[in-house]
């Protein structure tokens, strides 16, 4: 087998295993701690440090990878996830909110070390002029990751039902330990290692293209999470009377479908342009998202007080939004890898995904705040504003090619 392909498959396999446990752990934490009597606000607070340390890890993890290589940071991510899972094996009486927040913070660090390492390694493995191959490999890795995260939601719920919380944690520890052992044997030791050594000040010293693309990514993912993370599940339950299992199953299925569309993005964008995506692609593909969220906001706010957006409208709109958002996400994921310097690629990728994590954190906070005080339609309106900002930044990015 070609060495590049074998290393890509090894990296992807490690990332897939991690993603399954990440999705399963999130579902386990939500379901198990709700079962223990935690309030919805307490459960939501468990993930604040998870997102915050995602920002920190992407920034400093990129610098660490530039010094020590992507081999180390990928394995470190797997090892930290094993540690974080092991910390949840304490008796339920000792699992306080503060303690589980720390565990989630460690899991967040592990997740972003793994993601940054996997995305950066593709740049290292593929020749600089192979743009279509790079786009294809990035789209496949990103799409499969999201599909597996959705499967992880199902896995977490199934394990909790079949072998209880402790059994589920032990199962995931065993799986990740086997993957970590395999990576020690299969992953090339010099992956991502180069004579170039980044200076600490280079954490923020980015090219204009990287800065603009990172800003666009912040608003793009903030736009999604403003209405998707808190507002949508609460709206489906309180206004449309969906049951917990219906909400969880639908969102998990949506994430899987979203990931599959990402994987096929190279074929979908090829219908419009035969070239690999550029900044103009990021601008044009963002426009339908603005229209979808703006229309939903308009119809939601114009309905009489006793009426709500129907289940059918929500499902259809969410599927259309998900398809276009998946393509936008794939284009952005390709562009950061394409724009990144061959030397110190992890610095650029880490900085970019720090902006991604910041957008998710801002979107999550706004989702709860806006829905609580102003309602679902307002969340959708601000989502359209954020997408418009992402599109505007992408428009200016075209001039930097």
N, C-alpha and C positions, 0 to 999 in steps of 0.2 A: 504494500500500500504506500502511496505517496506520503512522504514525511509530513508535509504541510497538512494534508487531510487527516492523517492519524493524530496529529497534535490538536487539530481543530475538534475532532471527535472526542478526544480525551478531555479537553477544556469544556466542551459542550456537555459531556456526560456528567462532569463534576458540578457544573452549573445547574443542570436539570435536577440532580439529586438534591442540591441545596434548595432549589426553588420549590420542590415538592414539600420539603419539611417546613419551609418558610410559610407557605400557604396553609399547611396543616396546623402549624403552631398557632397562627393567627386565629383560625377557626376554633381550635381547642381552647385558647385563652378566653375568647368571647363566650363560648358555650359553657365551659367548666366554671368560670368565675361568676357567670350569671346563675348557674346552678347552686353556687355557694352563697348566693344572696347579695352579690355586688350590684350596686345600682348602675344604670346605663352611663351616668356621668363618670363613675369610678372606673368602669371598663374602658370608656373612651380615653380617660387620662393615662391608662396603661401604655398607650401607644405614642404619647407626646415625645418621650425621650427617644423612642425608636426612630421617629422622623427627624428629630433634632440631631441625633448623633449620625444619622445618614448624611446630613450636610457636612458635619465635621470630618467624618471618615473619608468622604469623597475628596475633600481638599487635601488632607494630610496623607491619605492612603496613596494618592497619586504620587506624592513626593517620595514616600517609602518605596513604592514600586520602581520609581526611576533610579533609586539608589541600590535596591537589593534584588530587583527583578520581579516579574509577574508570577513566577513559580512560587515564590515565598508568600506573596499576598493572597493568592488563590488558596493555598493550603492553610494559611492563617485564618482565612474566612471560614473554612470547613471546621477547623479545630475550635474556633470561638463559638460556632453554633453548637457543637457537641457540648462544650462547657455550659453554655446558656441553657440547653435542654436539661443537663444534669442538675442544674441549680433548682429546677422545678420539681425534683423528686422528694423535697421535704414534705413533712406532714401538712395537710391543709391549714391547720391552725397557725402555722408559721409563715404562710404565704400572704403577707400583708400587701397593701397597695404599693407602698414605697419599695418593698423588696422586688415585687414583680416588675415595677417600672425599671429597676436596675437591670433585671434579667432581659427585659425587652430592649433596653439600651444596648446591651452587649450583643443581642441578636441583630439589632439594626447595624451595628458596626460590622458584624460578620456578613450580613447581606450585601452591604455596599462594597466591602472589600472583594467579595466574590464577583459582583456585577462589574465593577471597575476593571478587575483583572481579566474577566472573560471578554469584555468588549475591547479592551486594549490589545489583547493577544491577537485578535484578528488582524489588526493593523500590522503587527510584527510578522505574521505568517504569510501575508499576501503581498506580492510585488506592488510597488507604488503605482504603476500604470494600469493595473487590472481593476478598473473602476466598477465594471459590471459584476465581476466576481466578488468584489468587496461588498457591494450593495446586496447581492444575493446571500452571502454568508451572514452579514449583519442582520438582515431581515429574518433569516431562518432562526438565528440565535434568539433575537428579541421576541419574535412571534411564538416560538416554542416555549420560551420562558413564561410568557403570560398565559398560554394554554395550560401549561403544567401547574401554574399557580392556582388556576381555577380548579383543576383536578385535585390539587392539594386541599382546597376547601372541603371537597367531598371526602377525601382521605381522612382528614382530621375528624370530621363528624362520624365517619364509619368506625374509625379506631376507638373513639370515645364510647361508642355504642357497644362494640364487640369486646374490647379488652380494658375498658375504663381509662382514666387519665394517666395513671402511672404506667400501665401497659403500653399506651400509645407513645409516651415519652421514651420508654425503653426500646420500643420498636424503631423509632426514628434515630435514636443514638446508635443502635446496631447498624442500621443502614448507612448512616453518614460515616461511621468508623470504617466500614468496609470500603467506602468510596475514597476516603482519605488514604487508606493503606494502598489502594490501587493507584492513586495519583502519585504516590511516592515512587512507584515502580515505572509508571508509564509516561509521566510528564517530563519533558526535557529540562535538565537542571538550569540551563542558561536561557530559558524562555524570558524574553524581555530584558535581558541583561545586556548593557551596552557600556562602552567606555565613558559616554556622556554621564556626568553626575550633576544633578540639578542643585542649584543654590536655593536656600530656603526662601529668599525673596521672590523667586520665580513662581511661587504658589499663586500669586496674583498678577504676575507679569504676562498677560495674554495678548495675542494679536487682536486687532479690531474685529476680525471675522469671528474668532472664538468668543469674544465678549458679546457681540451682537447675537450670535446663535444661542448662547447661554441665556441671554435675556429673553429671547423668543421662547425658549424651552420653559423658562420659569412661568411665563404667562400662559403657555399652552397647557401645561399640566395643572396650573392653578385653576384654569377654566374648567377642566374636567372635574376636579375634586370639589369645587364650589357647590356643585349640585349633586355629585355622584356619591360622595363618601357618607355624609350624614343626612342631608336633606331628602334624597331620593328614598332610602330605606324607611325613614320615619314617615314620609308622605304616603308611601305604599301601605304602611301598616295603619296609620291613624286616619287617613282620608279615604283610602280605597279598601280598607279592612282585609288586607292580605295577612295570612298567617306567617309566623317566623320561618317555617320550612319553605313556604312559597317564595318569600323574599330572598332567603339564602340560596335556594336552588336557582332562581332566576339570575341573580347577580353572579353566581359561580358559572352558570352556562354562558352568560354574557362575556365574562372574562375569557373563557375558553374560545368562544367564537371570535372575540377581539384578537386573540393571539393567532388564530388561524388566518385571519385576514392579513395580519402583519407579515406572516410567513409568505403569503402570496403577493405582497405588495409589489415586488419587482415585475411580476406579470401584469398586474393591474395598471401600474403607472406607465408601462410600456405601450399600453393601448393609445395613450395620448402622446408620449414622446419616446423615441427609441434610445435617447441618450440617458446616461445615469442622472439622477436628480441633481438639481442645483438650487441656489437660493430662490430663483423664480418659481421652481416647483413648490417650495415651502410656502411661498406667498399664495399661489393660485389654489393649492389644495386646502388652504385654511379658509377660503371664502365660503364654501358650502357650510362649514361648521358655524360661521357667524349667522347665516340665514336660518339654520335649524334652531339654534338656541334663541335667537331673537323672535322667531315666529312662535315658538312654544311659550316664551315669556309673554308675548302679546295676547295670545289666546287664553293663557292661564289667568292673566290679570283682568281680562275683559269679561270673564264669565261672572254670572251672578253669584252672590255670596254663598248660596246653598249648593252650588255645583262645583265640580272639580274636573280636571283633566282625567279622562277615562283611562281604564287599564289598557285598552287597545291603543289609544293615542300614545300613552307613555311607552308601551312596548315597541311600537313601530318607530317612534322618534328615537328611542334609545338604540335600536338596532342600526338605524341610518347614521346616527351620530357616531356609534361605535365603529362602523365601517370606515367612515371618513377620518375619524380620529386615529384609527390604527394605521392608515396610510400616512397621515401626517407624522405620527410618531416614528414610523420606519424611515421616512425621509430625513427627519431630524437626526435619528440614530446613525444613519449612514453618513450624513454631512459632518458630524463631529469626528468620526473616525477618519473620514477623507481629509478634513482640514487639519487634523492633529499632526504635529511634527513627528517624523519617524524617530528622532531622538527625543526622549521624554514624552512619548505618546500618552503615558498614564497621567502626566500632569494636566494635559489638556482635557482628557476624558474625565479625570477626577473633578476638575473645576466645573466642567459642563454638568456632570451629574450632581454636583453640589447645588447648582441652580435648579436642577430638576427636583431635588429633595426640598429645597426652599419653596418652590411653587406648590408642591404637595402639602407642605406644612401650612402655608398661607391659605390655600384652598380649603383645607380641612377646618381650620379655625373659622374662616368666613362662612363655610357651609353651615356650621352650627349656629353661629351668631345671626346670620341673615335669615335663616329659616325660622329661628326662634322669635325674632322681632318683626320680620317683614314678610315671611312666607316663601313658598316654593317659586313663584313667578319671579320674585326679586333675585333669587339665587340664579335663575336662568338668565335674567337680564345682565347681571354682573359677569356671568360666564361668557356671554356674547361680547361684552366689553373687553374682557381679558383676551379672547381669541382675536378680536380686532387689533389689539395692541401687538399680539404675536405676529399677525399678518403684516402690520405696519413696520415692525422691526425687520421682518424678512424682506420687505420691499427695499429698505435701505441697505440690507445685506447684499443685494444684487450688485450694488455699486462698488463693492469691495472685492469682487472677483478679479 
